Amino acid sequence: MPTGMNRREWLRASAWSAAGLALGLETTACGKQPREEELRAAEVAGLKLNSNESPYGLPPGSREALVRAVERSQFYPHRSYPEFRAAVAESEGTTAENIVLGAGSTEVMTMLIHLAAEQGGALAADPTYFDFVSYAEAARCPLHSVPVTDHFVHDLDGMAARIGPDIALVYICNPLNPTGTIVPRDTLRAFCEAASRKTLVVVDEAYHEYVDDPHYGSMAGLVREGRNVVVTRTFSKIYGMAGLRVGFGIGPARVIESLDRFRMNFASIACTSLAAARAALGDSAFVRGVREKNRAAKSYLFGELKKLGLAYIPSHTNFVLFEVPRDAREMQAQLEDRGVLVRPFKIKQKNWIRVSIGTRKEMETFVSTLHSVI
């Protein structure tokens, strides 16, 4: 079934063609209210379900570590960087030379795009994570696309056929933002093995920890095998650190070393953020607990959407995209008037709303409010 992108992602819809990424003729933007209005709405909203943030906050150990780190916040985080880099490497079974840190995985993506722009262009799905598209535009990196399949997953055969000497980077977002779908582990591994012989493959695993499908798997193992693959991760989602800005990339040492040329800040991650993220590493109980609560709240929402007769895309993430019977912007505004923030879409001549998965109580409130505007 069709899917789409959020208002922020569609704000610069014209950038698709400017970046060399062709949109389907049936896909149009819903439009976006001014940034100032959105921020004011977020301040007064009773229920903020428009940015895929976790409602469960930080792991307890991260809260404690963050408070302790405040006592040393007058110092630059020079010491914390190598310590955290080594800790990430240990958790991923690599060496520190295979790890690059960033203020969110988006900083790592930006560096990778600048690297690709020196050598050629990038290849991505259509649609994909829109910030990747906007970063490519800003870096003047030619961006080429292959439409997703009818099931709204990456068309890996089509992408493989498109790889040529002009493609310096292939971007795979798995789970895919904005659809929430996944490419099975074995299928993606075979693609990455073949494609990485020709060019650099970047696999964005921002929602990695939310997936509980047994057919899914991380591509980090390919890095350990020496493949020309970079995997990006973030602490913004399941770890509840969107405001702390911590992410990293795992890749070949030669690629990681080359990214330093594009680093715009010698220490973009605060010492407090590094301390919180380091404490979260290995907290499998917290991750498991958030994943289970997210799964339960999402299942409840699926059931309620079915009762309402609203089509949705089964998602492996902490957001769901569902079809609505009239203009999505109008419904978004009505929900906002009732204290609920969501994202409107219009894709392939149909109206959609994306809602982040909150707690069970929050989703019950959302469903009740949705009833009032349907």
C-alpha positions as CSV (number, residue, x, y, z in Angstrom):
1,M,0.0,0.0,0.0
2,P,1.2,3.6,-0.6
3,T,3.3,5.5,1.9
4,G,4.9,9.0,2.3
5,M,7.1,11.5,4.1
6,N,6.5,13.9,6.9
7,R,5.9,17.6,6.5
8,R,9.4,18.6,7.5
9,E,10.7,16.1,5.0
10,W,8.5,17.5,2.2
11,L,9.3,21.1,3.0
12,R,11.9,21.2,0.3
13,A,10.1,18.9,-2.1
14,S,11.6,20.8,-5.1
15,A,15.1,19.7,-3.9
16,W,14.4,16.2,-5.2
17,S,14.8,17.2,-8.8
18,A,17.6,19.7,-8.0
19,A,19.5,16.8,-6.3
20,G,18.9,14.6,-9.2
21,L,16.3,12.4,-7.5
22,A,13.2,12.0,-9.6
23,L,9.8,11.8,-7.9
24,G,6.9,9.9,-9.2
25,L,4.3,12.1,-10.9
26,E,1.6,11.0,-8.4
27,T,3.6,12.1,-5.4
28,T,3.0,15.6,-4.1
29,A,3.8,17.4,-0.9
30,C,1.2,18.1,1.8
31,G,3.0,21.4,2.7
32,K,4.3,22.5,6.0
33,Q,3.4,25.1,8.5
34,P,6.1,27.6,9.4
35,R,8.8,26.3,11.7
36,E,7.9,28.9,14.4
37,E,4.3,27.7,14.4
38,E,5.4,24.1,14.7
39,L,7.7,24.9,17.7
40,R,4.9,26.8,19.4
41,A,2.5,24.0,18.8
42,A,5.0,21.5,20.3
43,E,5.3,23.7,23.4
44,V,1.5,23.6,24.1
45,A,0.7,20.1,22.8
46,G,-0.6,17.6,25.2
47,L,0.6,14.8,23.1
48,K,3.6,15.1,20.8
49,L,3.6,12.2,18.3
50,N,5.3,13.8,15.3
51,S,9.0,13.2,15.6
52,N,9.5,9.5,16.4
53,E,10.9,10.3,19.9
54,S,10.8,7.7,22.6
55,P,8.3,8.3,25.4
56,Y,10.4,6.3,27.9
57,G,13.4,8.6,28.4
58,L,16.9,7.6,29.2
59,P,18.1,4.3,30.8
60,P,18.5,4.8,34.6
61,G,22.2,4.4,34.3
62,S,22.4,7.1,31.7
63,R,20.6,9.5,33.9
64,E,23.0,8.9,36.7
65,A,26.1,9.2,34.4
66,L,24.8,12.4,32.8
67,V,24.4,14.0,36.3
68,R,27.9,13.0,37.3
69,A,29.3,14.3,34.0
70,V,27.9,17.8,34.7
71,E,30.6,18.1,37.4
72,R,33.2,18.0,34.7
73,S,31.4,20.0,32.1
74,Q,33.9,22.9,32.3
75,F,36.4,20.7,30.5
76,Y,36.4,19.9,26.7
77,P,35.5,16.3,26.0
78,H,38.9,15.3,24.5
79,R,39.3,12.4,27.0
80,S,35.7,11.2,26.6
81,Y,35.9,10.9,22.8
82,P,38.5,8.1,22.7
83,E,37.0,6.4,25.7
84,F,33.5,6.2,24.2
85,R,34.9,5.3,20.8
86,A,36.7,2.3,22.4
87,A,33.6,1.3,24.2
88,V,31.5,1.3,21.0
89,A,34.2,-0.7,19.3
90,E,34.2,-3.3,22.0
91,S,30.4,-3.6,21.9
92,E,30.5,-4.0,18.1
93,G,33.4,-6.4,18.1
94,T,35.7,-4.1,16.1
95,T,38.6,-1.8,16.8
96,A,38.4,2.0,17.6
97,E,39.8,2.6,14.1
98,N,36.5,1.2,12.7
99,I,34.4,3.8,14.7
100,V,33.5,7.4,13.9
101,L,31.4,9.5,16.3
102,G,28.9,12.2,15.5
103,A,26.3,14.4,17.0
104,G,23.6,11.9,15.9
105,S,24.1,9.6,13.0
106,T,23.1,12.5,10.8
107,E,26.6,14.1,11.3
108,V,28.2,10.8,10.2
109,M,25.9,10.8,7.1
110,T,26.9,14.3,6.2
111,M,30.6,13.4,6.3
112,L,29.9,10.3,4.1
113,I,28.0,12.4,1.6
114,H,30.9,14.9,1.3
115,L,33.2,12.0,0.8
116,A,31.0,10.6,-2.0
117,A,30.7,14.1,-3.6
118,E,34.4,14.1,-4.2
119,Q,34.2,10.9,-6.2
120,G,30.9,10.9,-7.9
121,G,27.2,10.7,-6.8
122,A,25.0,8.7,-4.4
123,L,22.2,6.2,-5.0
124,A,19.2,5.8,-2.7
125,A,15.6,4.5,-2.7
126,D,12.7,6.7,-3.6
127,P,11.4,7.5,-1.1
128,T,14.1,7.4,1.6
129,Y,15.1,9.4,4.7
130,F,14.7,12.9,3.4
131,D,17.5,14.4,5.5
132,F,19.9,12.2,3.5
133,V,18.5,13.9,0.3
134,S,18.8,17.4,1.7
135,Y,22.4,16.7,2.9
136,A,23.3,15.5,-0.6
137,E,21.8,18.7,-2.1
138,A,23.8,20.9,0.3
139,A,27.0,19.0,-0.5
140,R,26.2,19.2,-4.3
141,C,26.4,15.5,-4.4
142,P,24.4,14.1,-7.4
143,L,21.7,11.9,-6.1
144,H,20.1,9.1,-8.1
145,S,17.1,7.0,-7.2
146,V,15.4,3.7,-7.7
147,P,11.7,3.6,-6.6
148,V,10.7,1.2,-3.9
149,T,8.8,-1.9,-4.7
150,D,5.0,-2.3,-4.5
151,H,5.5,-3.5,-1.0
152,F,7.4,-0.3,-0.2
153,V,10.8,-2.0,0.4
154,H,14.1,-1.3,-1.4
155,D,14.2,-2.6,-4.9
156,L,17.7,-4.1,-4.5
157,D,17.7,-5.6,-8.0
158,G,17.0,-2.2,-9.5
159,M,19.6,-0.5,-7.3
160,A,22.2,-3.1,-8.2
161,A,21.5,-2.6,-11.9
162,R,21.9,1.2,-11.4
163,I,25.4,1.0,-9.8
164,G,28.0,2.3,-12.2
165,P,31.2,4.3,-12.2
166,D,29.3,7.5,-11.4
167,I,28.0,6.0,-8.1
168,A,30.4,6.6,-5.2
169,L,27.9,5.6,-2.4
170,V,24.8,3.5,-2.1
171,Y,22.5,4.4,0.8
172,I,20.2,1.8,2.3
173,C,17.9,2.8,5.2
174,N,16.9,-0.4,7.0
175,P,14.3,-0.2,8.5
176,L,13.3,2.2,5.8
177,N,12.2,5.7,6.8
178,P,9.5,6.7,5.9
179,T,7.8,3.4,5.3
180,G,8.9,1.4,8.4
181,T,9.6,-1.7,6.2
182,I,12.7,-3.9,6.3
183,V,14.8,-5.9,3.9
184,P,15.5,-9.4,5.3
185,R,19.0,-10.0,6.6
186,D,20.1,-12.6,4.0
187,T,18.8,-10.6,1.1
188,L,20.4,-7.4,2.2
189,R,23.7,-9.2,3.0
190,A,23.9,-10.6,-0.5
191,F,23.2,-7.2,-2.0
192,C,25.9,-5.5,0.2
193,E,28.5,-8.1,-0.5
194,A,28.0,-7.6,-4.3
195,A,27.6,-3.9,-4.3
196,S,30.5,-3.2,-2.0
197,R,32.8,-4.7,-4.6
198,K,31.9,-1.7,-6.8
199,T,31.3,1.1,-4.4
200,L,30.8,2.1,-0.7
201,V,27.5,0.9,0.8
202,V,26.0,2.8,3.8
203,V,23.4,1.1,5.8
204,D,21.4,3.4,8.1
205,E,20.2,1.4,11.1
206,A,18.6,4.2,13.2
207,Y,15.6,2.0,14.1
208,H,17.7,-1.1,14.5
209,E,16.9,-1.8,18.1
210,Y,13.1,-1.7,17.5
211,V,13.0,-4.6,15.1
212,D,12.0,-8.0,16.5
213,D,11.4,-9.8,13.1
214,P,13.7,-12.9,13.1
215,H,14.5,-12.3,9.4
216,Y,16.1,-8.9,10.1
217,G,19.7,-8.4,11.0
218,S,22.4,-5.7,11.2
219,M,25.0,-5.4,8.5
220,A,27.7,-4.6,11.1
221,G,29.1,-8.1,10.6
222,L,30.2,-7.1,7.0
223,V,32.4,-4.4,8.5
224,R,34.1,-7.0,10.7
225,E,34.7,-9.1,7.5
226,G,36.4,-6.2,5.9
227,R,33.7,-5.3,3.4
228,N,33.4,-1.8,1.9
229,V,30.3,-1.1,4.1
230,V,29.5,1.6,6.7
231,V,26.7,1.1,9.2
232,T,25.3,4.1,11.1
233,R,23.5,4.0,14.4
234,T,22.0,6.6,16.8
235,F,21.1,6.9,20.4
236,S,18.2,9.2,19.5
237,K,15.5,6.6,19.2
238,I,15.2,3.6,21.5
239,Y,17.7,5.0,24.0
240,G,15.6,8.3,24.3
241,M,18.6,10.6,23.6
242,A,17.2,12.7,20.7
243,G,18.1,15.9,22.6
244,L,21.6,14.7,23.5
245,R,22.7,14.1,19.9
246,V,24.9,11.0,19.9
247,G,25.5,8.7,17.0
248,F,28.3,6.7,15.4
249,G,29.4,4.9,12.2
250,I,31.1,1.5,11.9
251,G,33.2,1.0,8.8
252,P,36.6,0.2,7.3
253,A,39.5,2.0,9.0
254,R,40.5,3.7,5.7
255,V,37.0,5.1,5.2
256,I,36.7,6.2,8.8
257,E,40.1,8.0,8.6
258,S,39.1,9.8,5.4
259,L,36.0,11.2,7.1
260,D,38.1,13.4,9.5
261,R,38.6,15.8,6.6
262,F,34.9,16.7,6.7
263,R,34.5,17.0,10.4
264,M,33.3,20.6,11.1
265,N,33.7,20.5,14.9
266,F,36.5,18.9,16.8
267,A,34.1,18.0,19.6
268,S,30.5,18.1,18.5
269,I,29.2,15.8,21.2
270,A,29.1,17.2,24.8
271,C,30.8,15.3,27.6
272,T,27.4,14.9,29.3
273,S,26.0,13.3,26.2
274,L,29.0,11.0,25.8
275,A,28.6,9.9,29.4
276,A,24.9,9.1,29.0
277,A,25.5,7.1,25.8
278,R,28.4,5.1,27.2
279,A,26.3,4.1,30.2
280,A,23.5,2.9,27.8
281,L,25.8,0.6,25.9
282,G,25.1,-3.0,26.9
283,D,21.8,-2.1,28.7
284,S,20.0,-4.9,27.0
285,A,17.3,-5.0,29.6
286,F,16.3,-1.4,29.0
287,V,16.3,-1.9,25.2
288,R,14.2,-5.1,25.6
289,G,11.7,-3.3,27.8
290,V,11.2,-0.4,25.5
291,R,10.9,-2.6,22.5
292,E,8.2,-4.7,24.2
293,K,6.3,-1.7,25.3
294,N,6.5,-0.2,21.8
295,R,5.3,-3.5,20.3
296,A,2.3,-3.6,22.6
297,A,1.3,0.0,22.0
298,K,1.8,-0.5,18.2
299,S,-0.3,-3.6,18.2
300,Y,-3.1,-1.8,20.0
301,L,-2.9,1.0,17.4
302,F,-3.1,-1.5,14.6
303,G,-6.2,-3.0,16.0
304,E,-7.9,0.4,16.5
305,L,-7.0,1.5,12.9
306,K,-8.6,-1.8,11.6
307,K,-11.7,-1.0,13.6
308,L,-11.8,2.4,11.9
309,G,-11.3,0.9,8.5
310,L,-8.1,2.8,8.0
311,A,-5.3,1.2,5.9
312,Y,-1.8,1.3,7.4
313,I,1.7,0.0,6.6
314,P,2.9,-2.6,9.1
315,S,5.9,-1.0,10.6
316,H,9.0,-2.4,12.3
317,T,9.8,0.9,13.9
318,N,8.2,3.3,16.5
319,F,6.0,5.1,14.0
320,V,3.0,4.1,11.8
321,L,1.8,5.6,8.6
322,F,-2.0,5.2,8.0
323,E,-4.4,6.4,5.3
324,V,-7.1,9.0,6.2
325,P,-10.4,9.7,4.4
326,R,-9.9,13.4,3.7
327,D,-7.2,16.1,3.5
328,A,-4.4,15.1,5.8
329,R,-3.4,18.7,6.6
330,E,-7.0,19.4,7.6
331,M,-7.0,16.4,10.0
332,Q,-3.6,17.3,11.3
333,A,-4.8,20.8,12.2
334,Q,-7.9,19.4,13.9
335,L,-5.8,17.0,15.9
336,E,-3.4,19.8,16.8
337,D,-6.3,21.9,18.0
338,R,-7.1,19.1,20.4
339,G,-3.5,18.9,21.7
340,V,-2.1,16.1,19.5
341,L,0.8,16.6,17.1
342,V,1.2,14.2,14.1
343,R,2.6,14.5,10.6
344,P,0.4,14.8,7.4
345,F,1.3,13.3,4.1
346,K,-0.1,13.2,0.6
347,I,1.3,10.4,-1.5
348,K,0.0,8.9,-4.8
349,Q,-3.1,11.0,-4.6
350,K,-4.0,9.6,-1.1
351,N,-3.9,11.3,2.3
352,W,-1.8,9.8,5.1
353,I,-0.9,10.6,8.7
354,R,2.2,9.4,10.4
355,V,2.0,8.9,14.2
356,S,4.8,8.1,16.5
357,I,4.2,5.3,18.9
358,G,3.9,6.6,22.5
359,T,2.9,4.7,25.6
360,R,-0.3,2.6,25.7
361,K,-2.1,5.5,27.5
362,E,-0.9,8.0,25.0
363,M,-2.1,5.8,22.1
364,E,-5.5,5.4,23.7
365,T,-5.7,9.2,24.0
366,F,-4.6,9.5,20.3
367,V,-7.3,7.0,19.2
368,S,-10.0,8.8,21.1
369,T,-8.9,12.1,19.6
370,L,-8.7,10.5,16.1
371,H,-12.3,9.3,16.5
372,S,-13.4,12.8,17.3
373,V,-12.0,14.2,14.0
374,I,-12.8,11.2,11.7
